[in-house]
Each structure stands twice: as structure tokens, then as C-alpha cells.
Amino acid sequence: MHQNSARKKIWPYLLSFAVILLIINSVFFHQKINPVVFLGFFLSNIFIFSFLLKFYSAKILLIQSGAEHHQEEINIIAVENKKNQEQTKALKLKITRYDNLKKLIEELNRSLKLDTVIGVLSLAVYKLISNSTGVALFYLVDNQYQKLNLAHSIKEDTELVVLSKEGDIFDQWVLRHSSQLIIEDLKNDFRFDADSISSQDTRSVLSLISSPLISNNSLLGLLRLESKKAGFFNQDDLRFLSLVADLGVVALENSLLFQKTQDLAIHDNLTALYTRGYFIDRLKDEARRTQRLDQHLSLMMIDIDFFKQYNDKFGHILGDLVLKKMGILLKDTLKEFTPLICRFGGEEFLVMLSGVDKKKSFIIAEELRQRIQKEKIMLRRQVTHITVSIGVASLSLDTKDEDELVQQADKAMYTAKEKGRNRVCLI
């Protein structure tokens, strides 16, 4: 643009000068001036014209060079300006994120419930990093089986189903390395096979970030964000996710400890069944609900026959193994009825079956008795068997009071013992 402008300004003057020279030369020619003088004058004109042409050409080149230099400076300033704008935008985003950390800490301190802590952490990174798009997943580590369990998920597409409840190869990579993971474009990531991954799950993932929650070299879980778009996440996103994960570790530890304390308060430490006090509280609530809705509720009082002989013969340690085995059998055999089971005391167990009438409860109790009788228990390399006596009572056929219902089930159980044990009795 500068070059064309310079030419437009210079060439009119040069052309005018050339025309004037031609006119003067023409005049001299018609005046019949001495040819030698005319030739000298003409050559001098040509010299002057050449000089002016060279002079103005140099000017044009100088102007062009200056214009190009200024254009380069403009381009550099534009690039720097764009870079500064991007840096300013990134800085504002960082400030927004880190300002929200204070709110996040306050929310985490409000509750010790595990579900609440997991929900707060997941929602925070989903909003602040993913801008409420894509998918956020929170996995907890099952230390007993060394596997992941999906504890919470947030999805932009509410109809999307996460099939990998125990994690996929990305989560296994984090679990194995106990390290952060970022995938900017799955199609260009040599660590994972994009084709095999797409065939394992229905949702599309092209970029993701994941951070483990580690405490004292122990992996508690992992927090993951994913997107259908390639290049959606960057290193700053991963650093912020890692920071949130570090904050979450403390809250998660406190929640797990609180949950463990609660579990210990309501579970028998030997059989892992509910304690008597917790069972009675739940029974009262369930009895009121059952009577209000005019539904059935039955109890089974169960006692291990001749349990004292096991303690005397094999010792109390192996007797405890029998009690543990009994707890496992009760939960496994009755799981389809979603029972509430407690260790009532010693070798006695109490089972509540909601929505099950007395007749059905008797059939269930009989099947349970037979299953226990057939079960083999190894004690000091000896195959042994145990039997149980079971008493069944039902609300409201036998009583309308929950405390009396327990007494009726206990009375029926003692009737089974009096009749020779290893049997089920009703009131």
C-alpha cells in the first residue's frame, strides 16, 4: 500500500518534467540551433532526467523499505498483542479458578458425609475446568480387591450410560502408575489403542485428564474429566485438577474415617452384621411404616445348636470362625429378600424380612436351615457341620408391638429347641 502511494506521488512529476524537456528540445530544433549545441543541450537534458529518475527511484526503494519495516513492526505488535490477550484471558481464568478454591474448601468443611464430599469435588472440577461440558467421573479404590468402583458421575448428556463401572484402560493406567494422565488427542496418543477403546464403550472420548487421590503412598481414588473434542484440556487444566485432588484427599480421608467410625458403631466387629441396638431402632421405624401401609413384616430368631460344644472342643478362636461363617451364610442365602440381619447376642441372630408374610417366612426359614445344615466347615482339618433352631413371628398376626414381636420370635425359637433342635417353629 505504501509502495503504490509513493509511485502515485512521484511519477506525475517525472512525466511532467519529461514533457517540458521534449517541448524545449522541440523549440530548439525549430530555431535551427547549432547541432553541436543542440546535441549538448539534449544530452544534458537526458543526464538530468536520468539523475532525477535514479534519485526518485532510490526514494521509492527507501519508502518501500520503510513501509515493509513498519509493516513488520505492526505484525510483531499484532502477534504480541494477541499473545498478551491470550495470557490475560488465561490469567483471568486462573484467578477465577483459584478464587473458587476458597469456596470449595468451605463446602468440603461443611460435611463429613462421603457422598457429599465426592459430589462437591466432582461438581467443582466439572464447572471450573470442563465448563459444565463432557463427563466427570469419581472412582474410589476397593483396597480389599484392589479395583476401582465408580462412586459418582456428572454427564452433559443425561442419557449417556457409563459402562465402565470399574474403570477402563485409562483409569487402570492411573491406578498402575499412581500418576496424573493427560490425553490431548487420543488418535495421536501412542500409549493407547483408540480403535479398541471405542469398541469397548458407547461414549466417545478424544481428550481427558485424570488425577489420583493419594495419601501416604496409598491410592484412595481418582478424579477424571473427559471430552468428545480433541485438545480440550491442557497442562494448566491438569495442574488445577491435581490441586483440587490434593485438597480432596484430606476431605476424603476424614469422610472415610467418619464412615468407618459410623460403621463400627452399628456393625458387629466379628460378623460384620448389624448390632442389636441399631437393629431394634430400624425395626421400630419399619414396624410403624408397615402398619401405616398395611404391609407384612416377619422376624426370624436363629440360634446355633450346641454352640458351647464347639467352643469347648475347638476353642473360642475357632468358635469365632463358626460365627463369622454363620454371618456369611445368612447374608448370602437371604440376599434376594434384602433382609436386615443382626447378631442379637452370643450365637443368636435376628433377621427382619419386610414385605414378607408369616407363611412365606416359614418357607424361607426352612430353606435357610437346610442350607446351613449342608454347609461344610473346616475346623482343625476336620469337616464339621452346624445346625440351627429358628423361630418365626409376624406383624400383625402375632402382635402389633415391635418389642413383643422380638419376644414372640424368641419364644418360637425356644420351642424349636425343646422339640429337638434343627427345626423351624411358629407361634
RODO-2510 file (C-alpha; in nm, 4 decimals, decimal comma):
residues 427
     n   res          X          Y          Z
     1     m     0,0000     0,0000     0,0000
     2     h     0,2869     0,2403     0,0859
     3     q     0,4727     0,1419    -0,2302
     4     n     0,1791     0,2194    -0,4617
     5     s     0,1163     0,5508    -0,2852
     6     a     0,4784     0,6572    -0,3316
     7     r     0,4687     0,5780    -0,7023
     8     k     0,1462     0,7749    -0,7481
     9     k     0,3139     1,0809    -0,5937
    10     i     0,6466     1,0643    -0,7874
    11     w     0,5585     0,9607    -1,1397
    12     p     0,3379     1,2665    -1,2266
    13     y     0,6359     1,4975    -1,1581
    14     l     0,8719     1,2882    -1,3653
    15     l     0,6293     1,2718    -1,6548
    16     s     0,5732     1,6486    -1,6398
    17     f     0,9463     1,7088    -1,6427
    18     a     0,9900     1,4783    -1,9418
    19     v     0,7175     1,6636    -2,1349
    20     i     0,8820     2,0011    -2,0624
    21     l     1,2145     1,8674    -2,1872
    22     l     1,0544     1,7452    -2,5065
    23     i     0,8932     2,0870    -2,5653
    24     i     1,2187     2,2745    -2,5067
    25     n     1,4063     2,0385    -2,7344
    26     s     1,1399     2,0829    -2,9988
    27     v     1,1720     2,4622    -2,9771
    28     f     1,5481     2,4453    -3,0087
    29     f     1,5142     2,2147    -3,3024
    30     h     1,2834     2,4539    -3,4913
    31     q     1,5092     2,7517    -3,4162
    32     k     1,7801     2,5792    -3,6145
    33     i     2,0371     2,5936    -3,3359
    34     n     2,3866     2,4680    -3,3980
    35     p     2,3678     2,0878    -3,3976
    36     v     2,6604     2,0577    -3,1600
    37     v     2,4973     2,2944    -2,9148
    38     f     2,1643     2,1192    -2,9571
    39     l     2,3267     1,7789    -2,9019
    40     g     2,4991     1,9022    -2,5866
    41     f     2,1779     2,0512    -2,4605
    42     f     1,9861     1,7336    -2,5411
    43     l     2,2425     1,5100    -2,3711
    44     s     2,2429     1,7335    -2,0640
    45     n     1,8658     1,7004    -2,0522
    46     i     1,8944     1,3253    -2,0716
    47     f     2,1524     1,3276    -1,7920
    48     i     1,9320     1,5445    -1,5749
    49     f     1,6327     1,3227    -1,6478
    50     s     1,8370     1,0059    -1,5675
    51     f     1,9633     1,1619    -1,2488
    52     l     1,6150     1,2572    -1,1377
    53     l     1,4830     0,9136    -1,2319
    54     k     1,7582     0,7440    -1,0313
    55     f     1,7071     0,9819    -0,7410
    56     y     1,3363     0,9272    -0,7207
    57     s     1,3777     0,5504    -0,7740
    58     a     1,6059     0,5472    -0,4699
    59     k     1,3421     0,7422    -0,2847
    60     i     1,0813     0,4872    -0,3873
    61     l     1,3030     0,1983    -0,2679
    62     l     1,3644     0,3811     0,0601
    63     i     0,9934     0,4394     0,1072
    64     q     0,9201     0,0764     0,0206
    65     s     1,1855    -0,0461     0,2657
    66     g     1,0470     0,1802     0,5368
    67     a     0,6920     0,0653     0,4639
    68     e     0,7948    -0,3013     0,4851
    69     h     0,9833    -0,2368     0,8095
    70     h     0,6819    -0,0613     0,9598
    71     q     0,4566    -0,3455     0,8418
    72     e     0,6860    -0,5983     1,0134
    73     e     0,6700    -0,3925     1,3318
    74     i     0,2904    -0,3792     1,3029
    75     n     0,2772    -0,7577     1,2542
    76     i     0,5062    -0,8154     1,5539
    77     i     0,2947    -0,5818     1,7677
    78     a    -0,0234    -0,7603     1,6500
    79     v     0,1243    -1,1009     1,7408
    80     e     0,2395    -0,9724     2,0798
    81     n    -0,0980    -0,8108     2,1352
    82     k    -0,2758    -1,1377     2,0556
    83     k    -0,0365    -1,3242     2,2840
    84     n    -0,0961    -1,0731     2,5627
    85     q    -0,4713    -1,1071     2,5168
    86     e    -0,4449    -1,4846     2,5428
    87     q    -0,2229    -1,4532     2,8503
    88     t    -0,4666    -1,2065     3,0056
    89     k    -0,7557    -1,4422     2,9351
    90     a    -0,5624    -1,7369     3,0826
    91     l    -0,4681    -1,5271     3,3864
    92     k    -0,8308    -1,4254     3,4432
    93     l    -0,9304    -1,7926     3,4182
    94     k    -0,6632    -1,8878     3,6734
    95     i    -0,7759    -1,6111     3,9077
    96     t    -1,1368    -1,7297     3,8770
    97     r    -1,0374    -2,0879     3,9450
    98     y    -0,8174    -2,0120     4,2434
    99     d    -1,0730    -1,7730     4,3886
   100     n    -1,3172    -2,0639     4,3843
   101     l    -1,0751    -2,2819     4,5821
   102     k    -1,1700    -2,0956     4,8989
   103     k    -1,5379    -2,1676     4,8346
   104     l    -1,4508    -2,5304     4,7615
   105     i    -1,2644    -2,5690     5,0921
   106     e    -1,5572    -2,4128     5,2778
   107     e    -1,8016    -2,6545     5,1134
   108     l    -1,5794    -2,9543     5,1922
   109     n    -1,5625    -2,8487     5,5573
   110     r    -1,9407    -2,8352     5,5889
   111     s    -1,9944    -3,2105     5,5783
   112     l    -1,8176    -3,5359     5,6670
   113     k    -2,0519    -3,7485     5,4595
   114     l    -1,8621    -3,9367     5,1918
   115     d    -2,1273    -3,8889     4,9217
   116     t    -2,1360    -3,5139     4,9844
   117     v    -1,7571    -3,4762     4,9634
   118     i    -1,7393    -3,6767     4,6409
   119     g    -2,0244    -3,4752     4,4890
   120     v    -1,8676    -3,1393     4,5814
   121     l    -1,5266    -3,2320     4,4346
   122     s    -1,6763    -3,3705     4,1131
   123     l    -1,9024    -3,0701     4,0557
   124     a    -1,6216    -2,8220     4,1256
   125     v    -1,3850    -2,9562     3,8579
   126     y    -1,6733    -3,0156     3,6161
   127     k    -1,7705    -2,6482     3,6319
   128     l    -1,4294    -2,4821     3,6698
   129     i    -1,2297    -2,6948     3,4235
   130     s    -1,4790    -2,8535     3,1831
   131     n    -1,7120    -2,5526     3,1808
   132     s    -2,0027    -2,7900     3,2555
   133     t    -1,9456    -2,9979     2,9419
   134     g    -1,8372    -3,3558     2,8764
   135     v    -1,8193    -3,6070     3,1620
   136     a    -1,6774    -3,6051     3,5173
   137     l    -1,6077    -3,9372     3,6906
   138     f    -1,5066    -4,0095     4,0505
   139     y    -1,3712    -4,3560     4,1353
   140     l    -1,2948    -4,4978     4,4792
   141     v    -1,0394    -4,7733     4,5322
   142     d    -1,1585    -5,1002     4,6837
   143     n    -0,8481    -5,1971     4,8810
   144     q    -0,9784    -5,5458     4,9545
   145     y    -0,9998    -5,6424     4,5885
   146     q    -0,7613    -5,3762     4,4514
   147     k    -1,0094    -5,2446     4,1983
   148     l    -1,1924    -4,9231     4,1194
   149     n    -1,5603    -4,8583     4,1846
   150     l    -1,7474    -4,5717     4,0188
   151     a    -1,8743    -4,3585     4,3068
   152     h    -2,0126    -4,0554     4,1202
   153     s    -2,0571    -3,9238     3,7677
   154     i    -2,1735    -3,5965     3,6094
   155     k    -2,2715    -3,6011     3,2419
   156     e    -2,3603    -3,3280     2,9960
   157     d    -2,5748    -3,5855     2,8148
   158     t    -2,8079    -3,7149     3,0859
   159     e    -2,8998    -4,0190     2,8757
   160     l    -2,5365    -4,1281     2,8447
   161     v    -2,4578    -4,4559     3,0246
   162     v    -2,1116    -4,5129     3,1728
   163     l    -2,0451    -4,8837     3,1235
   164     s    -1,7006    -4,8903     3,2839
   165     k    -1,8131    -4,9087     3,6476
   166     e    -1,4710    -5,0438     3,7478
   167     g    -1,2751    -4,8097     3,5204
   168     d    -1,1269    -4,8515     3,1724
   169     i    -0,7680    -4,8703     3,0456
   170     f    -0,7100    -4,5006     3,1211
   171     d    -0,8119    -4,5455     3,4846
   172     q    -0,6094    -4,8671     3,5102
   173     w    -0,3083    -4,6723     3,3799
   174     v    -0,3510    -4,4132     3,6585
   175     l    -0,4065    -4,6906     3,9138
   176     r    -0,0951    -4,8765     3,7990
   177     h     0,1355    -4,5738     3,7797
   178     s    -0,0216    -4,3689     4,0622
   179     s     0,0366    -4,0715     3,8343
   180     q    -0,1546    -3,7971     3,6537
   181     l    -0,2714    -3,8576     3,2992
   182     i    -0,3447    -3,6147     3,0167
   183     i    -0,4550    -3,7124     2,6673
   184     e    -0,4852    -3,4155     2,4331
   185     d    -0,5865    -3,6216     2,1287
   186     l    -0,6489    -3,9936     2,1689
   187     k    -0,5997    -4,0566     1,7961
   188     n    -0,2404    -3,9335     1,8218
   189     d    -0,1557    -4,0899     2,1601
   190     f     0,0717    -4,3917     2,1075
   191     r     0,0091    -4,5234     2,4610
   192     f    -0,3485    -4,6298     2,3907
   193     d    -0,5244    -4,8020     2,1026
   194     a    -0,8111    -4,5693     2,0040
   195     d    -0,9890    -4,8307     1,7909
   196     s    -1,0058    -5,0966     2,0627
   197     i    -1,1170    -4,8360     2,3185
   198     s    -1,4048    -4,7098     2,1041
   199     s    -1,5371    -5,0635     2,0719
   200     q    -1,5460    -5,1142     2,4500
   201     d    -1,7761    -4,8247     2,5382
   202     t    -2,0572    -4,6378     2,3702
   203     r    -1,9370    -4,2894     2,4654
   204     s    -1,6818    -4,1031     2,2562
   205     v    -1,3642    -3,9783     2,4263
   206     l    -1,0919    -3,7845     2,2433
   207     s    -0,9289    -3,5919     2,5283
   208     l    -0,9165    -3,6369     2,9049
   209     i    -0,7322    -3,5514     3,2237
   210     s    -0,7176    -3,7678     3,5342
   211     s    -0,5545    -3,7233     3,8732
   212     p    -0,5123    -3,9811     4,1520
   213     l    -0,6021    -3,9048     4,5132
   214     i    -0,3015    -4,0282     4,7095
   215     s    -0,2441    -4,0199     5,0841
   216     n     0,0727    -4,1586     5,2434
   217     n     0,1520    -4,3605     4,9288
   218     s    -0,1964    -4,5109     4,9419
   219     l    -0,4314    -4,4574     4,6472
   220     l    -0,7803    -4,3608     4,7673
   221     g    -0,9404    -4,2914     4,4297
   222     l    -0,9149    -4,0844     4,1143
   223     l    -1,0888    -3,7840     3,9619
   224     r    -1,1323    -3,7724     3,5847
   225     l    -1,2669    -3,5320     3,3224
   226     e    -1,3232    -3,6227     2,9582
   227     s    -1,4406    -3,4557     2,6372
   228     k    -1,5510    -3,5524     2,2890
   229     k    -1,3285    -3,2746     2,1500
   230     a    -0,9576    -3,3177     2,0817
   231     g    -0,7307    -3,0652     2,2538
   232     f    -0,9992    -2,9627     2,5024
   233     f    -0,7664    -2,9922     2,8057
   234     n    -0,4156    -2,8533     2,8610
   235     q    -0,1402    -2,8716     3,1224
   236     d    -0,2912    -2,5843     3,3247
   237     d    -0,6153    -2,7822     3,3485
   238     l    -0,4241    -3,0876     3,4702
   239     r    -0,2361    -2,8821     3,7314
   240     f    -0,5595    -2,7360     3,8661
   241     l    -0,7244    -3,0809     3,8724
   242     s    -0,4245    -3,2125     4,0655
   243     l    -0,4550    -2,9247     4,3141
   244     v    -0,8239    -2,9990     4,3701
   245     a    -0,7374    -3,3676     4,4111
   246     d    -0,4781    -3,2802     4,6775
   247     l    -0,7371    -3,0741     4,8651
   248     g    -0,9881    -3,3544     4,8226
   249     v    -0,7560    -3,6138     4,9769
   250     v    -0,7841    -3,4562     5,3231
   251     a    -1,1625    -3,4263     5,2997
   252     l    -1,1897    -3,7792     5,1607
   253     e    -0,9766    -3,9238     5,4398
   254     n    -1,1901    -3,7508     5,7013
   255     s    -1,5071    -3,8794     5,5338
   256     l    -1,3775    -4,2358     5,5105
   257     l    -1,2706    -4,2255     5,8753
   258     f    -1,6095    -4,0850     5,9757
   259     q    -1,7882    -4,3526     5,7737
   260     k    -1,5698    -4,6237     5,9268
   261     t    -1,6485    -4,4920     6,2740
   262     q    -2,0184    -4,4984     6,1935
   263     d    -1,9917    -4,8490     6,0515
   264     l    -1,8122    -4,9691     6,3632
   265     a    -2,0859    -4,8169     6,5770
   266     i    -2,3640    -5,0086     6,4001
   267     h    -2,1814    -5,3269     6,2938
   268     d    -2,0669    -5,6223     6,4996
   269     n    -1,6865    -5,6334     6,4753
   270     l    -1,6781    -6,0137     6,4487
   271     t    -1,9524    -6,0984     6,1988
   272     a    -1,9882    -5,7566     6,0279
   273     l    -2,3644    -5,7855     6,0817
   274     y    -2,5639    -5,5026     6,2391
   275     t    -2,5536    -5,4535     6,6131
   276     r    -2,8545    -5,5259     6,8328
   277     g    -2,9172    -5,1600     6,9166
   278     y    -2,9142    -5,0463     6,5541
   279     f    -3,1394    -5,3363     6,4543
   280     i    -3,4001    -5,2519     6,7178
   281     d    -3,4055    -4,8851     6,6077
   282     r    -3,4574    -4,9868     6,2450
   283     l    -3,7211    -5,2418     6,3486
   284     k    -3,9239    -4,9714     6,5232
   285     d    -3,9202    -4,7486     6,2162
   286     e    -4,0038    -5,0343     5,9833
   287     a    -4,2849    -5,1590     6,2072
   288     r    -4,4516    -4,8157     6,2021
   289     r    -4,4159    -4,7917     5,8257
   290     t    -4,5509    -5,1440     5,7772
   291     q    -4,8600    -5,0836     5,9894
   292     r    -4,9249    -4,7469     5,8230
   293     l    -4,9155    -4,9061     5,4774
   294     d    -5,0878    -5,2274     5,5911
   295     q    -4,7956    -5,4451     5,4780
   296     h    -4,6268    -5,7568     5,6150
   297     l    -4,3180    -5,7804     5,8366
   298     s    -4,1650    -6,1001     5,9786
   299     l    -3,8810    -6,1843     6,2149
   300     m    -3,6606    -6,4917     6,2369
   301     m    -3,4744    -6,5622     6,5609
   302     i    -3,1870    -6,8038     6,4895
   303     d    -2,9692    -6,9921     6,7383
   304     i    -2,6747    -7,2220     6,6625
   305     d    -2,7398    -7,5626     6,8201
   306     f    -2,4853    -7,6894     7,0767
   307     f    -2,2523    -7,3986     7,0103
   308     k    -2,0910    -7,4333     7,3542
   309     q    -1,9619    -7,7744     7,2472
   310     y    -1,7743    -7,6139     6,9551
   311     n    -1,6061    -7,3713     7,1937
   312     d    -1,5181    -7,6486     7,4394
   313     k    -1,3886    -7,8823     7,1678
   314     f    -1,2097    -7,6423     6,9323
   315     g    -1,1583    -7,3319     7,1452
   316     h    -1,3059    -6,9838     7,1303
   317     i    -1,0940    -6,8739     6,8316
   318     l    -1,2379    -7,1443     6,6097
   319     g    -1,5768    -7,0789     6,7658
   320     d    -1,5471    -6,7227     6,6377
   321     l    -1,4787    -6,8648     6,2902
   322     v    -1,8106    -7,0510     6,3117
   323     l    -1,9888    -6,7246     6,3980
   324     k    -1,8231    -6,5489     6,1046
   325     k    -1,9248    -6,8307     5,8731
   326     m    -2,2782    -6,8070     6,0057
   327     g    -2,2907    -6,4361     5,9240
   328     i    -2,1741    -6,5039     5,5673
   329     l    -2,4310    -6,7810     5,5197
   330     l    -2,7159    -6,5604     5,6403
   331     k    -2,6261    -6,2733     5,4080
   332     d    -2,5606    -6,4967     5,1090
   333     t    -2,8721    -6,7136     5,1446
   334     l    -3,1179    -6,4331     5,2161
   335     k    -2,9762    -6,1581     4,9899
   336     e    -3,2646    -6,1744     4,7406
   337     f    -3,5061    -6,0673     5,0159
   338     t    -3,2935    -5,7623     5,1177
   339     p    -3,3050    -5,8574     5,4875
   340     l    -3,1840    -5,6668     5,7894
   341     i    -2,9631    -5,9046     5,9926
   342     c    -2,8034    -5,8577     6,3312
   343     r    -2,6034    -6,0548     6,5799
   344     f    -2,8507    -6,0462     6,8669
   345     g    -2,6068    -6,1834     7,1228
   346     g    -2,3647    -6,4749     7,1569
   347     e    -2,4673    -6,7335     6,8984
   348     e    -2,8136    -6,5817     6,8376
   349     f    -2,9068    -6,3913     6,5222
   350     l    -3,2153    -6,1915     6,4312
   351     v    -3,3448    -6,1396     6,0755
   352     m    -3,6102    -5,8876     5,9642
   353     l    -3,7951    -5,9516     5,6379
   354     s    -4,0022    -5,6541     5,5203
   355     g    -4,2984    -5,7232     5,2952
   356     v    -4,2900    -6,0989     5,3662
   357     d    -4,5832    -6,2691     5,5382
   358     k    -4,5620    -6,5419     5,8024
   359     k    -4,6236    -6,8323     5,5659
   360     k    -4,3564    -6,7217     5,3221
   361     s    -4,1169    -6,6524     5,6082
   362     f    -4,1568    -7,0087     5,7333
   363     i    -4,0643    -7,1433     5,3871
   364     i    -3,7618    -6,9129     5,3698
   365     a    -3,6516    -7,0158     5,7191
   366     e    -3,6781    -7,3838     5,6308
   367     e    -3,4662    -7,3368     5,3167
   368     l    -3,2133    -7,1454     5,5258
   369     r    -3,1993    -7,4220     5,7883
   370     q    -3,1331    -7,6856     5,5224
   371     r    -2,8629    -7,4748     5,3567
   372     i    -2,6817    -7,4256     5,6904
   373     q    -2,7044    -7,7960     5,7749
   374     k    -2,5406    -7,8937     5,4449
   375     e    -2,2584    -7,6399     5,4699
   376     k    -1,9139    -7,7903     5,5420
   377     i    -1,6958    -7,6081     5,7941
   378     m    -1,3278    -7,6991     5,8357
   379     l    -1,2047    -7,6820     6,1951
   380     r    -0,8545    -7,8146     6,2621
   381     r    -0,8620    -8,0139     5,9392
   382     q    -1,1902    -8,1724     6,0412
   383     v    -1,5054    -8,1362     5,8344
   384     t    -1,7871    -8,0307     6,0658
   385     h    -2,1470    -7,9214     6,0267
   386     i    -2,3677    -7,6935     6,2307
   387     t    -2,7447    -7,6853     6,2719
   388     v    -2,9749    -7,4075     6,3820
   389     s    -3,3094    -7,3673     6,5550
   390     i    -3,5305    -7,0947     6,4071
   391     g    -3,8373    -6,9216     6,5459
   392     v    -4,0666    -6,7160     6,3185
   393     a    -4,3128    -6,4446     6,4197
   394     s    -4,5038    -6,1890     6,2124
   395     l    -4,6574    -5,8463     6,2481
   396     s    -4,9578    -5,8050     6,2853
   397     l    -5,0661    -6,1702     6,3119
   398     d    -4,8797    -6,2424     6,6343
   399     t    -4,8601    -5,8901     6,7753
   400     k    -4,8791    -5,5224     6,6811
   401     d    -4,5880    -5,4200     6,9032
   402     e    -4,2295    -5,4470     6,7735
   403     d    -4,0783    -5,5283     7,1137
   404     e    -4,3292    -5,8062     7,1694
   405     l    -4,2604    -5,9283     6,8142
   406     v    -3,8982    -5,9961     6,9116
   407     q    -4,0170    -6,1823     7,2191
   408     q    -4,2589    -6,3928     7,0105
   409     a    -3,9804    -6,4873     6,7647
   410     d    -3,7555    -6,5759     7,0602
   411     k    -4,0325    -6,7867     7,2131
   412     a    -4,0821    -6,9734     6,8844
   413     m    -3,7073    -7,0385     6,8636
   414     y    -3,7031    -7,1915     7,2146
   415     t    -3,9967    -7,4090     7,1121
   416     a    -3,7806    -7,5401     6,8247
   417     k    -3,5049    -7,6214     7,0732
   418     e    -3,7436    -7,8000     7,3059
   419     k    -3,8682    -8,0136     7,0186
   420     g    -3,5187    -8,1433     6,9424
   421     r    -3,3400    -7,8532     6,7679
   422     n    -3,2519    -7,8247     6,3973
   423     r    -3,6033    -7,7161     6,3052
   424     v    -3,8251    -7,4139     6,2349
   425     c    -4,1207    -7,3293     6,4600
   426     l    -4,4034    -7,0758     6,4548
   427     i    -4,6040    -6,9337     6,7438
***
